[in-house]
Amino acid sequence: EERFRYDYRRAELTEWLPRLHALAEQVDEVHVLFNNCCGAAAVQAAETMTGLLSARSAPSSSR
């Protein structure tokens, strides 16, 4: 049960972005599953990942 208690740090999830974006270029859909299901850890990781992916996908504004 301890292995399901892991709480991903934002920096760890950020490291996944290049691979996820590379996969997304090759397929129609990419699904990311978090198996750290004790408490709300998986939900929090998914919310963080959603934010990271959204931020990277958003067009950057130039000033």
TINU-532302 format. One record per residue: residue in one letter; residue number from 1; x, y, z of N, C-alpha, C, CB in turn. Coordinates in steps of 0.02 Angstrom, whole numbers, plus 32768, in hexadecimal, padded with zeros to 4 digits. Each point is the difference from the previous one (the first is absolute). Glycine has a CB too. Example, Ala and Ser with C-alpha at 12.3 -4.5 7.8 and 13.67 -1.06 7.14 Angstrom:
! TINU-532302
{"a" 1 {8294 7EE4 8186} {7FD3 803B 8000} {802D 803C 8000} {7FA1 7FC5 803E}}
{"s" 2 {804D 8070 7F9E} {802A 803B 8003} {7FD9 8037 8025} {803B 7FE0 7F94}}
***
This chain:
! TINU-532302
{"e" 1 {8029 7FC4 8000} {7FD7 803C 8000} {802B 803F 8000} {7FA6 7FC1 803C}}
{"e" 2 {8096 803C 7FDE} {802C 803B 8002} {800F 801A 7FBA} {8033 7FD5 806A}}
{"r" 3 {7FD4 7FFF 7F66} {8011 8017 7FBC} {7FC8 802A 7FE1} {8047 7F9B 7FF2}}
{"f" 4 {7F7C 805E 8028} {7FC8 8027 7FE6} {7FF8 8043 8024} {7FC8 7F95 7FE2}}
{"r" 5 {8063 8079 804E} {7FFD 803F 8025} {802D 8036 7FE3} {7FE7 7FBD 8066}}
{"y" 6 {803B 8035 7F64} {8031 802F 7FE4} {7FDE 8040 7FE9} {8048 7FA0 7FDD}}
{"d" 7 {7FD7 8098 8031} {7FE7 8042 7FEC} {8032 801F 7FCF} {7FC3 800F 806F}}
{"y" 8 {802A 7FF4 7F52} {802D 801C 7FCD} {800A 804B 800B} {7FDA 7FA8 7FAF}}
{"r" 9 {8064 806D 804C} {8010 8047 8004} {7FF7 801E 7FBA} {8051 7FEE 8061}}
{"r" 10 {7FA1 8051 7F9C} {7FF5 8024 7FC0} {803D 7FF7 7FD3} {7FB6 8054 803A}}
{"a" 11 {8086 7FB0 7FE2} {803D 7FF9 7FD8} {8003 7FBA 7FDF} {803B 8051 804D}}
{"e" 12 {7FB0 7F7C 7FD7} {7FFF 7FBD 7FE3} {7FD0 7FFC 7FC5} {801C 7FD0 8070}}
{"l" 13 {7FA9 804C 7F98} {7FCE 7FFD 7FCB} {8017 802A 7FC4} {7FA6 7FF0 8055}}
{"t" 14 {807D 8046 7FB7} {801A 802A 7FCA} {8031 7FD8 7FD4} {7FF2 8066 8049}}
{"e" 15 {8033 7F6C 7FD6} {802F 7FD7 7FDA} {7FDD 7FD3 7FCE} {804D 8003 8062}}
{"w" 16 {7F74 7FEE 7FA9} {7FD9 7FD4 7FD4} {7FE9 8024 7FC0} {7FDB 7FC0 8064}}
{"l" 17 {8022 8083 7F9E} {7FE3 8026 7FC9} {801E 7FF2 7FBB} {7FE8 8057 8054}}
{"p" 18 {805A 7FA9 7FA4} {801B 7FF3 7FBD} {7FE9 7FBD 7FE4} {8063 8045 801E}}
{"r" 19 {7F9D 7F88 800B} {7FEA 7FBE 7FE7} {7FB6 7FFF 7FEF} {805A 7FCA 8045}}
{"l" 20 {7F7E 8056 7FE5} {7FB8 8002 7FF3} {7FF1 8026 7FBF} {7FEA 7FFA 807B}}
{"h" 21 {8038 803D 7F7B} {7FF6 8027 7FC3} {8018 7FDA 7FC2} {800C 806A 8042}}
{"a" 22 {802B 7F71 7FC5} {8019 7FD7 7FC8} {7FCD 7FC9 7FEF} {8077 8018 8022}}
{"l" 23 {7F6D 7FC9 8011} {7FCD 7FCD 7FF4} {7FC2 801E 7FE0} {802B 7FC0 8063}}
{"a" 24 {7FC2 807B 7FB3} {7FC4 8021 7FE6} {8006 800F 7FB5} {7FEC 8031 8071}}
{"e" 25 {8051 7FD8 7F77} {800A 800D 7FB9} {7FF7 7FC2 7FD5} {804F 805B 801F}}
{"q" 26 {7FB3 7F6A 8001} {7FFD 7FC1 7FDC} {7FBB 7FDF 8002} {8078 7FF2 8019}}
{"v" 27 {7F5E 8023 8015} {7FBF 7FDF 800A} {7FC9 8034 8007} {8039 7F9D 8037}}
{"d" 28 {7F89 804B 7FC7} {7FC7 802E 8008} {7FF3 8013 8049} {7FCE 7FCD 7F9A}}
{"e" 29 {803E 8005 8094} {7FF3 800C 8047} {8038 7FE3 802A} {7F84 7FFF 7FEB}}
{"v" 30 {808D 8024 804B} {802F 7FE6 8032} {7FDC 8002 8042} {8066 8029 7FC0}}
{"h" 31 {7F9C 7F9F 8063} {7FE1 7FFB 8043} {8038 7FF8 8033} {7F95 7FCD 7FD0}}
{"v" 32 {8068 805A 8065} {8030 7FFC 8036} {7FDA 7FE8 803E} {804A 805D 7FD0}}
{"l" 33 {7FCC 7F6C 804C} {7FE0 7FE3 803B} {802E 8005 803C} {7FBD 7FB1 7FB8}}
{"f" 34 {8027 8061 8080} {8026 8003 803E} {7FE6 7FC9 802E} {8016 807D 7FF4}}
{"n" 35 {8016 7F58 8024} {7FED 7FC8 802A} {8012 800C 8049} {800F 7FB4 7F9E}}
{"n" 36 {7FFA 8089 8075} {800D 8011 8046} {7FBE 8014 801F} {8077 8027 7FE7}}
{"c" 37 {7F5F 7FA6 8023} {7FB9 800A 800E} {7FEE 8009 804A} {7FEC 7FBE 7F9B}}
{"c" 38 {8044 8043 8092} {7FEF 800C 8046} {7FF2 804A 800A} {8048 7F9F 8025}}
{"g" 39 {7F82 806F 7FFD} {7FED 8046 800A} {7FF0 8020 7FBD} {8048 8007 8067}}
{"a" 40 {7FCC 8036 7F92} {7FF2 8026 7FC2} {803E 8009 7FD6} {7FA3 803B 803B}}
{"a" 41 {8091 7F9D 7FD1} {8040 800A 7FDD} {7FF9 7FFB 7FB4} {8039 7FD2 8064}}
{"a" 42 {7FA1 7FFD 7F84} {7FF9 7FF8 7FB7} {7FDA 803B 7FE2} {8001 7F83 800E}}
{"v" 43 {7FCC 8093 8015} {7FD8 8039 7FE7} {802C 803F 7FFF} {7F96 7FCD 802E}}
{"q" 44 {8091 803D 8006} {802C 803B 8002} {8034 7FFD 7FC9} {7FEE 8008 807B}}
{"a" 45 {802F 7FBD 7F79} {8031 7FF8 7FCB} {7FE0 800D 7FBC} {8040 7FAD 8046}}
{"a" 46 {7F84 803A 7FB0} {7FDD 800B 7FC0} {7FF0 804A 7FF6} {7FCF 7F8D 8008}}
{"e" 47 {801D 8095 802D} {7FF3 8048 7FFA} {803F 8027 7FEF} {7FA2 7FF4 8052}}
{"t" 48 {8095 7FF9 7FCF} {8040 8021 7FF1} {8015 7FF4 7FB9} {8021 7FF4 8078}}
{"m" 49 {7FD9 7FCD 7F72} {8013 7FEF 7FBB} {7FD4 8024 7FCE} {8028 7F90 8027}}
{"t" 50 {7F98 8075 7FE6} {7FD3 8024 7FD4} {8016 8049 7FF9} {7FA1 7FB4 8021}}
{"g" 51 {8071 806B 8017} {8018 8045 7FFE} {8041 8007 7FD9} {7FC9 8012 806E}}
{"l" 52 {8065 7FBF 7F9C} {803F 8002 7FDC} {7FF6 7FF9 7FB5} {8039 7FD1 8065}}
{"l" 53 {7F9D 8000 7F88} {7FF2 7FF5 7FB9} {7FDC 803C 7FE1} {7FFB 7F84 8015}}
{"s" 54 {7FD7 8099 800F} {7FDB 803A 7FE7} {802F 803C 7FF8} {7F98 7FD6 8038}}
{"a" 55 {8094 8033 7FF8} {802E 8039 7FFD} {8030 7FF9 7FC5} {7FF8 800D 807C}}
{"r" 56 {801E 7FB7 7F78} {802F 7FF5 7FC9} {7FDE 8003 7FBC} {8045 7FB9 804D}}
{"s" 57 {7F7B 8036 7FB1} {7FDB 8000 7FC1} {7FE7 8045 7FED} {7FDE 7F8C 8018}}
{"a" 58 {801B 809F 801A} {7FE6 8043 7FF4} {8031 8029 7FD6} {7FBF 7FFC 806C}}
{"p" 59 {8028 802A 7F65} {802D 802B 7FD9} {8020 8034 802D} {7FBA 7FEE 7F99}}
{"s" 60 {8086 801C 805D} {8023 8031 8029} {7FF3 8046 7FE4} {8059 7FAB 8020}}
{"s" 61 {7F9F 8084 800D} {7FF5 8045 7FEB} {8043 8024 7FFD} {7F8C 8001 8032}}
{"s" 62 {8080 8022 7F99} {803E 8025 7FFA} {7FF3 8049 8011} {802B 7FB0 7FA8}}
{"r" 63 {8004 806E 807A} {7FFB 8046 8013} {803A 8026 7FE6} {7FC2 7FE2 8066}}
***
